[in-house]
Amino acid sequence: MTSFPSPFVSPSDGNPITYTLNGQPAVSSQDVALHFQKKHKEILRDIGRICSMCPKSFNERNFAPVEYSDAKGENRPCYLLTRDAFSILAMGFTGKAAILWKLRYIEAFNALEKAALENLSAQVIAARREALTLERDAEKTRQTALAEGASICLALSPLMQARLKKVLAYRRRGFSQREISAVINLHRRTVRELEKVALSLGLEARHAALQR
């Protein structure tokens, strides 16, 4: 059993739902007892009866046993309840005052769930915008690299352009830099530089470039 958590909103705000359980709005069994004018031990008894009839998986998601310190400083049992747990528990509460408190709880749950959905939607929109920005930046970088590569290629002499074609052709056939250097009678450093040009242009030799 864990210690009683701190509320995420101040109880003085008038909101009866001041805690969260597994990311969901939650109420304490103490507050339920107070608002519905019942003894806390009676609420605990009802919760125990409900849990005995519900599947364990449901109880674990919706009923969280916690402890709080009473006026004497002694630890006492308590529960945090999600909307589903509260709905089952409060189903049997009758009377005008009980109905009014049920309405307050329902309105509070609705408001918090709406705020959570709006926050999630804002996060999704922000994530999509960021993804689009990254995609545009990546495309801009690619276009810049291609432009730079094209400039490099245009700066090559017809002889070096012919050698580049030969280097690419042998690379596609699986030749290493050393083998290409020997076959076309070209210094290995020149072969390496031509492969870098091919990389900047995004040519097919990309997967084999700079292999030894």
C-alpha positions as CSV (number, residue, x, y, z in Angstrom):
1,M,0.0,0.0,0.0
2,T,1.4,3.4,-1.0
3,S,1.4,6.7,0.8
4,F,-1.4,9.1,0.0
5,P,-0.4,11.3,-3.0
6,S,-0.5,15.1,-3.2
7,P,-3.5,16.5,-5.0
8,F,-2.9,18.0,-8.4
9,V,-5.3,20.8,-7.7
10,S,-6.2,22.6,-4.5
11,P,-9.4,21.3,-2.8
12,S,-10.2,24.9,-2.1
13,D,-10.9,25.4,-5.9
14,G,-14.2,23.7,-5.4
15,N,-13.3,20.7,-7.6
16,P,-14.2,17.5,-5.8
17,I,-11.7,15.6,-8.0
18,T,-8.2,16.4,-6.8
19,Y,-6.1,13.4,-7.6
20,T,-5.0,11.2,-10.5
21,L,-4.8,7.4,-10.9
22,N,-2.9,5.9,-13.8
23,G,-3.2,9.2,-15.6
24,Q,-6.9,9.4,-15.0
25,P,-8.8,11.9,-12.7
26,A,-9.5,10.2,-9.4
27,V,-11.3,10.9,-6.1
28,S,-10.4,9.8,-2.6
29,S,-12.7,7.6,-0.6
30,Q,-12.3,10.1,2.2
31,D,-13.8,12.9,0.1
32,V,-16.6,10.7,-1.1
33,A,-17.5,9.9,2.5
34,L,-17.4,13.6,3.4
35,H,-19.5,14.8,0.5
36,F,-22.1,12.1,0.7
37,Q,-22.3,12.3,4.5
38,K,-21.2,8.8,5.2
39,K,-18.7,7.3,7.6
40,H,-15.4,6.4,5.9
41,K,-15.4,2.9,7.3
42,E,-18.8,2.4,5.5
43,I,-17.3,3.6,2.2
44,L,-14.3,1.2,2.7
45,R,-16.7,-1.6,3.4
46,D,-18.6,-0.9,0.2
47,I,-15.4,-0.7,-1.8
48,G,-14.3,-4.1,-0.4
49,R,-17.6,-5.6,-1.4
50,I,-17.4,-4.2,-4.9
51,C,-13.8,-5.4,-5.3
52,S,-14.8,-8.9,-4.2
53,M,-17.2,-9.0,-7.1
54,C,-15.2,-7.3,-9.9
55,P,-12.3,-8.8,-11.9
56,K,-8.8,-8.2,-10.5
57,S,-7.8,-6.4,-13.6
58,F,-10.6,-3.9,-13.2
59,N,-9.8,-3.3,-9.5
60,E,-6.1,-2.7,-10.3
61,R,-7.0,-0.1,-12.9
62,N,-9.7,1.7,-10.9
63,F,-9.2,1.1,-7.1
64,A,-5.9,2.1,-5.6
65,P,-5.3,1.3,-1.9
66,V,-3.3,4.1,-0.2
67,E,-2.6,5.3,3.3
68,Y,-3.1,8.6,5.1
69,S,-2.1,9.9,8.5
70,D,-4.9,10.7,10.9
71,A,-5.0,13.3,13.6
72,K,-3.0,11.0,15.8
73,G,-0.3,10.4,13.2
74,E,-1.4,6.9,12.6
75,N,-1.7,5.4,9.1
76,R,-5.2,4.6,8.0
77,P,-6.4,2.9,4.8
78,C,-8.0,4.8,2.0
79,Y,-8.7,4.4,-1.7
80,L,-8.3,6.5,-4.9
81,L,-11.1,5.8,-7.3
82,T,-11.4,6.5,-11.0
83,R,-14.6,7.6,-12.7
84,D,-15.6,4.0,-13.3
85,A,-15.0,3.0,-9.7
86,F,-16.8,6.1,-8.4
87,S,-19.8,5.4,-10.6
88,I,-20.2,1.9,-9.2
89,L,-19.7,3.0,-5.7
90,A,-22.1,6.0,-5.9
91,M,-24.8,4.0,-7.7
92,G,-26.4,3.1,-4.5
93,F,-26.3,6.6,-2.9
94,T,-29.8,8.1,-2.8
95,G,-31.5,11.3,-1.7
96,K,-31.5,14.9,-3.0
97,A,-28.1,15.8,-1.6
98,A,-26.5,12.6,-3.0
99,I,-28.0,13.4,-6.4
100,L,-26.5,16.9,-6.3
101,W,-23.1,15.6,-5.4
102,K,-23.2,13.0,-8.1
103,L,-23.9,15.8,-10.6
104,R,-21.0,17.8,-9.3
105,Y,-18.7,14.8,-9.6
106,I,-19.9,14.0,-13.1
107,E,-19.4,17.6,-14.2
108,A,-15.9,17.6,-12.7
109,F,-15.0,14.3,-14.4
110,N,-16.3,15.6,-17.7
111,A,-14.4,18.9,-17.4
112,L,-11.1,17.2,-16.6
113,E,-11.4,14.6,-19.3
114,K,-12.3,17.4,-21.8
115,A,-9.2,19.3,-20.7
116,A,-7.0,16.2,-21.1
117,L,-8.3,15.6,-24.6
118,E,-7.7,19.2,-25.6
119,N,-4.2,19.0,-24.2
120,L,-3.6,15.7,-26.1
121,S,-4.9,17.3,-29.3
122,A,-2.5,20.2,-28.8
123,Q,0.4,17.9,-28.3
124,V,-0.5,15.9,-31.5
125,I,-0.7,19.1,-33.5
126,A,2.6,20.3,-32.2
127,A,4.2,16.9,-32.9
128,R,2.9,17.0,-36.5
129,R,4.2,20.5,-37.0
130,E,7.6,19.6,-35.7
131,A,7.7,16.5,-38.0
132,L,6.8,18.7,-41.0
133,T,9.5,21.2,-40.1
134,L,12.1,18.4,-39.8
135,E,10.9,17.0,-43.1
136,R,11.2,20.3,-44.8
137,D,14.7,20.9,-43.3
138,A,15.8,17.4,-44.4
139,E,14.6,18.1,-48.0
140,K,16.3,21.5,-48.0
141,T,19.5,19.9,-46.9
142,R,19.2,17.2,-49.6
143,Q,18.6,19.7,-52.3
144,T,21.5,21.8,-51.1
145,A,23.7,18.7,-51.2
146,L,22.6,17.8,-54.7
147,A,23.2,21.4,-55.9
148,E,26.7,21.3,-54.4
149,G,27.3,17.9,-55.9
150,A,26.1,19.1,-59.3
151,S,28.4,22.1,-59.1
152,I,31.3,19.8,-58.3
153,C,30.4,17.6,-61.2
154,L,30.1,20.5,-63.6
155,A,33.5,21.7,-62.5
156,L,35.1,18.4,-63.5
157,S,36.8,18.2,-66.8
158,P,35.4,15.9,-69.5
159,L,38.3,13.5,-68.7
160,M,37.4,13.4,-64.9
161,Q,33.8,12.9,-65.8
162,A,34.7,9.9,-67.9
163,R,36.8,8.5,-65.1
164,L,33.9,9.0,-62.7
165,K,31.7,6.9,-64.9
166,K,34.3,4.1,-65.0
167,V,34.7,4.2,-61.2
168,L,30.9,3.9,-60.8
169,A,30.7,1.1,-63.3
170,Y,33.3,-0.9,-61.5
171,R,31.9,-0.1,-58.1
172,R,28.6,-1.6,-59.2
173,R,30.4,-4.7,-60.2
174,G,31.8,-5.0,-56.7
175,F,35.4,-3.9,-57.3
176,S,37.3,-2.3,-54.4
177,Q,39.1,1.0,-54.6
178,R,42.4,-0.8,-54.9
179,E,41.1,-3.0,-57.8
180,I,39.6,0.0,-59.6
181,S,42.8,1.9,-59.2
182,A,44.7,-1.0,-60.9
183,V,42.2,-1.6,-63.7
184,I,41.8,2.0,-64.9
185,N,45.4,3.0,-64.0
186,L,44.4,5.7,-61.7
187,H,45.8,6.7,-58.3
188,R,43.8,5.3,-55.4
189,R,43.4,8.8,-53.9
190,T,41.8,10.0,-57.1
191,V,39.4,7.0,-57.0
192,R,38.4,8.0,-53.5
193,E,37.8,11.6,-54.4
194,L,35.6,10.6,-57.4
195,E,33.6,8.3,-55.0
196,K,33.0,11.3,-52.8
197,V,31.7,13.2,-55.8
198,A,29.4,10.3,-56.5
199,L,28.1,10.4,-52.9
200,S,27.4,14.1,-53.1
201,L,25.4,13.5,-56.2
202,G,23.4,10.6,-54.6
203,L,24.4,8.2,-57.3
204,E,24.1,4.4,-57.1
205,A,27.6,3.9,-55.8
206,R,26.4,5.2,-52.4
207,H,26.1,1.8,-50.8
208,A,29.6,0.7,-51.9
209,A,31.5,4.0,-51.4
210,L,34.5,4.2,-49.2
211,Q,34.7,0.3,-48.9
212,R,38.2,-1.2,-48.9
